[in-house]
Amino acid sequence: MKNTSIPLDIIFVNESGVVISVKQGTPESEDLITESSEFVAYVIELNSGSGVKPGDQTSLGETIEETDPDEDESAEDEYPDLQVNKLVIYGSDGQPQGYLSGGERIFSRKSTKVIIRKAKRAYKTQSDADYKALGRYIFNEMKAQDNRPAEYTE
């Protein structure tokens, strides 16, 4: 919940799509929110007061397996011992908007705003200097991510 300014429901779901537990995330808290069950397959974050409760059924497993048209198993092929976890990004309509399967980067909102601003500028000016500034910024953000203490990346 660090750097999260709103309360969230943290929802733990098993492989069958059944909600195991719902825990409350306190804004700006650095306390780790965990579930002791070994059967957690998915974690969903929703606005606090979502109304989701233990025992509720989701179609989460079905959604991931049936609607991921761009599923890339190359990491699994290249590294057969690697278990590739998938992160599904859901929109406000409850439908998947994107999938992450490993190796992707997620930037903070602040960094994303800077990246978008720099990208728009580079596109508008078509200037090599502006494209280079965009690239430098992105690589500096990636380097900063790689060098942060583990507590920020686990």
Backbone as CSV, one residue per row, in Angstrom:
resi,resn,N_x,N_y,N_z,CA_x,CA_y,CA_z,C_x,C_y,C_z
1,MET,0.821,-1.206,0.000,0.000,0.000,0.000,0.867,1.275,0.000
2,LYS,2.182,1.093,0.056,3.056,2.254,0.017,2.774,3.045,-1.258
3,ASN,2.669,4.354,-1.113,2.381,5.268,-2.222,0.991,5.067,-2.819
4,THR,0.104,4.391,-2.097,-1.289,4.242,-2.511,-2.126,5.082,-1.558
5,SER,-2.827,6.063,-2.092,-3.504,7.033,-1.232,-4.963,6.693,-0.937
6,ILE,-5.467,5.593,-1.474,-6.856,5.212,-1.221,-6.905,3.842,-0.561
7,PRO,-7.911,3.572,0.254,-8.029,2.236,0.848,-8.471,1.226,-0.216
8,LEU,-7.954,0.009,-0.099,-8.277,-1.036,-1.065,-8.734,-2.303,-0.365
9,ASP,-9.555,-3.082,-1.057,-9.830,-4.452,-0.655,-8.810,-5.314,-1.387
10,ILE,-8.058,-6.124,-0.634,-7.089,-7.044,-1.217,-7.753,-8.415,-1.184
11,ILE,-8.050,-8.967,-2.353,-8.874,-10.166,-2.468,-8.002,-11.334,-2.930
12,PHE,-7.961,-12.381,-2.114,-7.173,-13.576,-2.420,-8.107,-14.643,-2.985
13,VAL,-7.733,-15.203,-4.144,-8.589,-16.120,-4.884,-7.811,-17.401,-5.180
14,ASN,-8.494,-18.549,-5.079,-7.829,-19.813,-5.394,-7.890,-20.110,-6.887
15,GLU,-7.287,-21.211,-7.296,-7.191,-21.579,-8.710,-8.561,-21.801,-9.358
16,SER,-9.542,-22.178,-8.557,-10.896,-22.405,-9.069,-11.696,-21.119,-9.193
17,GLY,-11.105,-19.997,-8.791,-11.793,-18.716,-8.880,-12.631,-18.378,-7.670
18,VAL,-12.476,-19.131,-6.566,-13.248,-18.872,-5.352,-12.445,-17.946,-4.439
19,VAL,-13.108,-16.921,-3.903,-12.460,-15.969,-3.006,-12.142,-16.669,-1.687
20,ILE,-10.867,-16.659,-1.311,-10.413,-17.261,-0.060,-10.600,-16.279,1.087
21,SER,-10.153,-15.036,0.881,-10.272,-14.019,1.928,-10.210,-12.636,1.313
22,VAL,-10.681,-11.658,2.082,-10.624,-10.255,1.690,-9.998,-9.495,2.854
23,LYS,-8.921,-8.781,2.573,-8.243,-8.006,3.607,-8.248,-6.545,3.201
24,GLN,-8.172,-5.676,4.190,-8.226,-4.247,3.915,-6.813,-3.669,3.865
25,GLY,-6.564,-2.901,2.816,-5.295,-2.203,2.667,-5.449,-0.772,3.123
26,THR,-4.587,-0.376,4.053,-4.614,0.973,4.602,-3.713,1.885,3.769
27,PRO,-4.216,3.050,3.356,-3.410,3.958,2.535,-2.048,4.257,3.168
28,GLU,-1.016,4.240,2.328,0.360,4.578,2.680,1.027,3.601,3.655
29,SER,0.351,2.503,4.010,0.926,1.533,4.938,2.044,0.752,4.255
30,GLU,3.089,0.450,5.018,4.179,-0.373,4.501,4.088,-1.795,5.026
31,ASP,2.992,-2.125,5.717,2.796,-3.484,6.220,2.464,-4.409,5.056
32,LEU,3.090,-5.578,5.053,2.841,-6.566,4.016,1.487,-7.227,4.265
33,ILE,0.666,-7.322,3.235,-0.643,-7.965,3.335,-0.510,-9.351,2.717
34,THR,-0.741,-10.383,3.516,-0.553,-11.744,3.034,-1.762,-12.603,3.362
35,GLU,-1.785,-13.760,2.754,-2.791,-14.784,3.041,-2.029,-16.061,3.326
36,SER,-2.342,-16.714,4.440,-1.577,-17.892,4.843,-1.920,-19.136,4.030
37,SER,-3.012,-19.124,3.307,-3.401,-20.305,2.523,-2.389,-20.566,1.414
38,GLU,-2.027,-21.801,1.231,-1.115,-22.178,0.155,-1.829,-22.260,-1.184
39,PHE,-3.134,-22.046,-1.199,-3.919,-22.229,-2.414,-4.215,-20.923,-3.148
40,VAL,-3.540,-19.836,-2.805,-3.762,-18.565,-3.477,-3.184,-18.633,-4.888
41,ALA,-4.028,-18.355,-5.866,-3.584,-18.327,-7.260,-3.618,-16.910,-7.820
42,TYR,-4.514,-16.077,-7.286,-4.702,-14.723,-7.797,-4.903,-13.760,-6.637
43,VAL,-4.505,-12.506,-6.865,-4.786,-11.436,-5.915,-5.393,-10.293,-6.711
44,ILE,-6.518,-9.801,-6.223,-7.226,-8.703,-6.885,-7.234,-7.519,-5.930
45,GLU,-7.014,-6.328,-6.441,-7.131,-5.106,-5.653,-8.317,-4.315,-6.200
46,LEU,-9.273,-4.022,-5.315,-10.443,-3.216,-5.680,-10.606,-2.092,-4.682
47,ASN,-11.361,-1.085,-5.047,-11.663,-0.022,-4.096,-12.275,-0.620,-2.838
48,SER,-11.932,-0.046,-1.701,-12.454,-0.513,-0.420,-13.984,-0.494,-0.443
49,GLY,-14.577,-1.499,0.222,-16.033,-1.586,0.256,-16.595,-2.227,-0.994
50,SER,-15.810,-3.051,-1.659,-16.224,-3.663,-2.922,-17.414,-4.607,-2.773
51,GLY,-17.616,-5.120,-1.556,-18.704,-6.055,-1.338,-18.317,-7.497,-1.616
52,VAL,-17.092,-7.720,-2.064,-16.621,-9.084,-2.303,-16.386,-9.740,-0.949
53,LYS,-16.776,-11.025,-0.835,-16.611,-11.724,0.446,-16.102,-13.139,0.205
54,PRO,-15.468,-13.745,1.224,-14.984,-15.117,1.085,-16.110,-16.041,0.618
55,GLY,-15.746,-16.934,-0.290,-16.721,-17.871,-0.839,-17.324,-17.413,-2.152
56,ASP,-17.204,-16.113,-2.480,-17.719,-15.627,-3.764,-16.978,-16.326,-4.899
57,GLN,-17.686,-16.594,-5.982,-17.111,-17.252,-7.156,-16.765,-16.194,-8.194
58,THR,-15.585,-16.290,-8.772,-15.194,-15.414,-9.879,-15.003,-16.274,-11.120
59,SER,-14.838,-15.647,-12.254,-14.510,-16.387,-13.472,-13.068,-16.097,-13.854
60,LEU,-12.269,-15.776,-12.845,-10.899,-15.339,-13.082,-10.076,-16.333,-13.882
61,GLY,-9.988,-17.554,-13.461,-9.193,-18.556,-14.165,-9.639,-18.723,-15.599
62,GLU,-10.947,-18.755,-15.803,-11.487,-18.901,-17.154,-11.094,-17.719,-18.017
63,THR,-11.181,-16.507,-17.481,-10.889,-15.297,-18.240,-9.458,-15.296,-18.728
64,ILE,-8.522,-15.645,-17.857,-7.119,-15.613,-18.240,-6.843,-16.623,-19.342
65,GLU,-7.319,-17.827,-19.173,-6.991,-18.877,-20.126,-7.736,-18.722,-21.447
66,GLU,-8.944,-18.192,-21.424,-9.749,-18.142,-22.639,-9.588,-16.861,-23.438
67,THR,-9.133,-15.757,-22.826,-9.158,-14.489,-23.542,-7.787,-13.880,-23.750
68,ASP,-6.710,-14.613,-23.531,-5.377,-14.056,-23.720,-4.871,-14.405,-25.117
69,PRO,-5.241,-13.594,-26.129,-4.874,-13.933,-27.503,-3.388,-13.772,-27.783
70,ASP,-2.706,-12.966,-26.990,-1.294,-12.687,-27.245,-0.381,-13.461,-26.314
71,GLU,-0.877,-14.538,-25.736,-0.070,-15.285,-24.768,1.241,-15.698,-25.411
72,ASP,2.314,-15.361,-24.740,3.649,-15.647,-25.245,4.299,-16.666,-24.338
73,GLU,4.520,-17.847,-24.864,5.122,-18.906,-24.061,6.619,-18.987,-24.295
74,SER,7.216,-17.970,-24.947,8.631,-18.038,-25.262,9.485,-18.133,-24.010
75,ALA,9.117,-17.439,-22.930,9.895,-17.517,-21.693,9.856,-18.930,-21.140
76,GLU,8.696,-19.587,-21.275,8.579,-20.958,-20.794,9.432,-21.890,-21.646
77,ASP,9.481,-21.633,-22.957,10.277,-22.475,-23.849,11.772,-22.269,-23.601
78,GLU,12.171,-21.017,-23.444,13.577,-20.699,-23.255,14.088,-21.148,-21.891
79,TYR,13.233,-21.053,-20.875,13.599,-21.422,-19.513,12.565,-22.413,-18.992
80,PRO,12.680,-23.696,-19.317,11.641,-24.657,-18.956,11.410,-24.798,-17.458
81,ASP,12.406,-24.471,-16.620,12.224,-24.582,-15.172,11.564,-23.344,-14.577
82,LEU,11.381,-22.309,-15.389,10.813,-21.060,-14.903,9.295,-21.138,-14.923
83,GLN,8.684,-20.854,-13.769,7.224,-20.785,-13.725,6.841,-19.338,-14.008
84,VAL,6.204,-19.110,-15.141,5.858,-17.753,-15.545,4.516,-17.383,-14.933
85,ASN,4.520,-16.371,-14.082,3.281,-15.868,-13.503,2.702,-14.828,-14.445
86,LYS,1.388,-14.748,-14.473,0.735,-13.776,-15.338,-0.036,-12.787,-14.485
87,LEU,0.047,-11.521,-14.863,-0.709,-10.462,-14.222,-1.717,-9.975,-15.236
88,VAL,-2.991,-9.977,-14.867,-4.050,-9.499,-15.751,-4.462,-8.114,-15.276
89,ILE,-4.543,-7.176,-16.192,-4.968,-5.817,-15.874,-6.415,-5.684,-16.328
90,TYR,-7.319,-5.467,-15.362,-8.739,-5.367,-15.657,-9.182,-3.916,-15.706
91,GLY,-10.080,-3.604,-16.621,-10.660,-2.278,-16.711,-11.846,-2.138,-15.782
92,SER,-12.415,-0.951,-15.728,-13.554,-0.694,-14.842,-14.781,-1.495,-15.247
93,ASP,-14.804,-2.008,-16.487,-15.929,-2.831,-16.935,-15.745,-4.305,-16.581
94,GLY,-14.631,-4.631,-15.905,-14.376,-6.002,-15.487,-13.745,-6.867,-16.559
95,GLN,-13.457,-6.284,-17.717,-12.856,-7.039,-18.807,-11.342,-6.820,-18.821
96,PRO,-10.576,-7.848,-19.194,-9.119,-7.699,-19.253,-8.717,-6.633,-20.271
97,GLN,-7.784,-5.768,-19.854,-7.255,-4.749,-20.761,-5.849,-5.093,-21.226
98,GLY,-5.169,-5.928,-20.448,-3.799,-6.273,-20.812,-3.288,-7.408,-19.963
99,TYR,-2.179,-7.977,-20.391,-1.574,-9.108,-19.704,-0.078,-8.871,-19.571
100,LEU,0.464,-9.207,-18.439,1.905,-9.168,-18.231,2.334,-10.574,-17.848
101,SER,3.389,-11.066,-18.461,3.788,-12.441,-18.165,5.237,-12.546,-17.725
102,GLY,5.880,-11.463,-17.474,7.257,-11.504,-16.991,8.165,-10.692,-17.884
103,GLY,9.018,-9.913,-17.264,9.960,-9.092,-18.016,9.455,-7.698,-18.312
104,GLU,8.145,-7.468,-18.186,7.612,-6.135,-18.425,7.940,-5.227,-17.250
105,ARG,7.897,-3.951,-17.489,8.141,-2.966,-16.444,6.847,-2.226,-16.152
106,ILE,6.617,-1.947,-14.887,5.496,-1.118,-14.480,6.086,0.120,-13.833
107,PHE,5.738,1.292,-14.364,6.239,2.543,-13.831,5.177,3.199,-12.966
108,SER,5.626,4.033,-12.048,4.705,4.780,-11.198,3.888,5.740,-12.060
109,ARG,2.794,6.220,-11.489,1.980,7.197,-12.230,2.797,8.431,-12.564
110,LYS,3.613,8.881,-11.608,4.440,10.070,-11.819,5.383,9.844,-13.002
111,SER,6.084,8.709,-13.022,7.002,8.413,-14.123,6.248,8.260,-15.437
112,THR,5.095,7.622,-15.401,4.304,7.424,-16.616,3.892,8.770,-17.206
113,LYS,3.503,9.721,-16.361,3.123,11.048,-16.856,4.299,11.720,-17.556
114,VAL,5.504,11.584,-16.979,6.689,12.183,-17.598,6.977,11.492,-18.931
115,ILE,6.892,10.177,-18.966,7.143,9.428,-20.206,6.163,9.862,-21.296
116,ILE,4.891,9.976,-20.949,3.882,10.394,-21.935,4.166,11.803,-22.426
117,ARG,4.489,12.706,-21.501,4.782,14.084,-21.889,5.978,14.133,-22.847
118,LYS,7.043,13.401,-22.513,8.238,13.383,-23.362,7.947,12.720,-24.711
119,ALA,7.130,11.663,-24.714,6.788,10.983,-25.964,5.970,11.900,-26.870
120,LYS,5.010,12.618,-26.294,4.203,13.547,-27.094,5.075,14.641,-27.693
121,ARG,6.012,15.143,-26.887,6.901,16.193,-27.380,7.753,15.664,-28.538
122,ALA,8.340,14.481,-28.360,9.191,13.905,-29.402,8.388,13.664,-30.681
123,TYR,7.167,13.169,-30.530,6.321,12.912,-31.698,5.991,14.217,-32.422
124,LYS,5.703,15.243,-31.634,5.324,16.536,-32.220,6.504,17.196,-32.936
125,THR,7.678,17.182,-32.297,8.828,17.885,-32.869,9.620,17.030,-33.857
126,GLN,9.474,15.689,-33.744,10.256,14.758,-34.569,11.760,15.021,-34.421
127,SER,12.147,15.537,-33.273,13.540,15.900,-33.004,14.299,14.718,-32.401
128,ASP,15.467,14.439,-32.955,16.305,13.383,-32.391,16.620,13.666,-30.919
129,ALA,16.842,14.915,-30.590,17.171,15.283,-29.209,16.020,14.934,-28.266
130,ASP,14.781,15.157,-28.720,13.629,14.836,-27.876,13.437,13.322,-27.744
131,TYR,13.688,12.577,-28.827,13.602,11.113,-28.741,14.696,10.571,-27.819
132,LYS,15.889,11.151,-27.911,16.980,10.720,-27.031,16.650,11.031,-25.574
133,ALA,16.053,12.184,-25.316,15.676,12.545,-23.936,14.646,11.556,-23.392
134,LEU,13.701,11.156,-24.225,12.712,10.158,-23.825,13.403,8.835,-23.488
135,GLY,14.266,8.383,-24.367,14.981,7.128,-24.136,15.833,7.174,-22.890
136,ARG,16.568,8.270,-22.697,17.395,8.422,-21.488,16.545,8.342,-20.233
137,TYR,15.405,9.029,-20.259,14.535,9.030,-19.079,14.053,7.611,-18.760
138,ILE,13.608,6.888,-19.779,13.110,5.526,-19.567,14.221,4.628,-19.037
139,PHE,15.404,4.691,-19.634,16.500,3.840,-19.165,16.943,4.230,-17.750
140,ASN,16.909,5.506,-17.421,17.243,5.916,-16.049,16.218,5.392,-15.052
141,GLU,14.942,5.400,-15.434,13.901,4.855,-14.554,14.090,3.345,-14.369
142,MET,14.433,2.651,-15.439,14.665,1.207,-15.334,15.869,0.916,-14.441
143,LYS,16.926,1.702,-14.599,18.119,1.516,-13.766,17.778,1.765,-12.297
144,ALA,16.978,2.805,-12.039,16.570,3.097,-10.663,15.765,1.936,-10.086
145,GLN,14.860,1.355,-10.891,14.094,0.192,-10.432,15.015,-0.968,-10.085
146,ASP,15.990,-1.215,-10.947,16.905,-2.338,-10.738,17.762,-2.163,-9.488
147,ASN,17.977,-0.926,-9.075,18.865,-0.667,-7.946,18.150,-0.343,-6.641
148,ARG,16.830,-0.388,-6.645,16.092,-0.148,-5.404,16.221,-1.358,-4.496
149,PRO,16.146,-1.125,-3.188,16.155,-2.273,-2.273,14.979,-3.216,-2.569
150,ALA,15.151,-4.477,-2.251,14.152,-5.508,-2.571,12.766,-5.188,-2.041
151,GLU,12.652,-4.447,-0.968,11.341,-4.154,-0.412,10.449,-3.413,-1.401
152,TYR,11.021,-2.773,-2.389,10.233,-2.044,-3.380,9.848,-2.909,-4.563
153,THR,10.441,-4.082,-4.711,10.222,-4.864,-5.908,9.655,-6.255,-5.663
154,GLU,9.529,-6.672,-4.414,9.012,-8.009,-4.159,7.528,-8.078,-4.429
